Structure formats: structure tokens, C-alpha cells
């Protein structure tokens, strides 16, 4: 799974209607069915952490973890970081993200 093919574009954002949302310790994950395979976006605002270095670190960690634990199916995931994600370890982020993707997956099943 390459990075380019898994990115959500601006056009994809306009097509998405969120079907399920799950809140965790560090993230909020929203999911929606989307044709064309699995795609995701990681959103880290300046309100979450004002330093670009910290925002980019969170994004890099989420992208790396999502590449490892990506669920199957044609879905769009929007992962929004909370303030508590700033300063969290890689292991803590991984645990929270895995748990949230399981919750979202269970909520989307018919």
C-alpha cells in the first residue's frame, strides 16, 4: 500500500458522509464507505499542538501505524488528534489507534 494511493484528497472529503465515529484517549476516528479502496487522513490542528515539529511527529507516527494495521475494505478514515496525543509514546498511540479501528470496524458491520 503506497502513501499516494491511501491519501484522502479534498474531493474525497466532500464526498464523505461519516457513518461511524469513535473517541479514544488520543484520537477521534471517523469512518465512511468509499469506493476505490482504503484511504485515510490524519488531522492535527494548531490548537492541538502549536509547534509544527510536534504536529508532524504525530502525523508520521499515525501514518506508520496505519500502514501496519490498516483494516480491509473500501473505507475512508479520518483520524483527528486530541491535545493528549502531544507527548504520547509510539506504543501508546499504536494501542489507542488499534482499539479505535476495531471499534469503528464493529460499528460499520451490518
Beta strands, then each sheet from edge to edge (+ up, - down):
strand 1: 20-23
strand 2: 27-33
strand 3: 39-43
strand 4: 75-81
sheet 1: 1+ 2- 4+ 3+
end
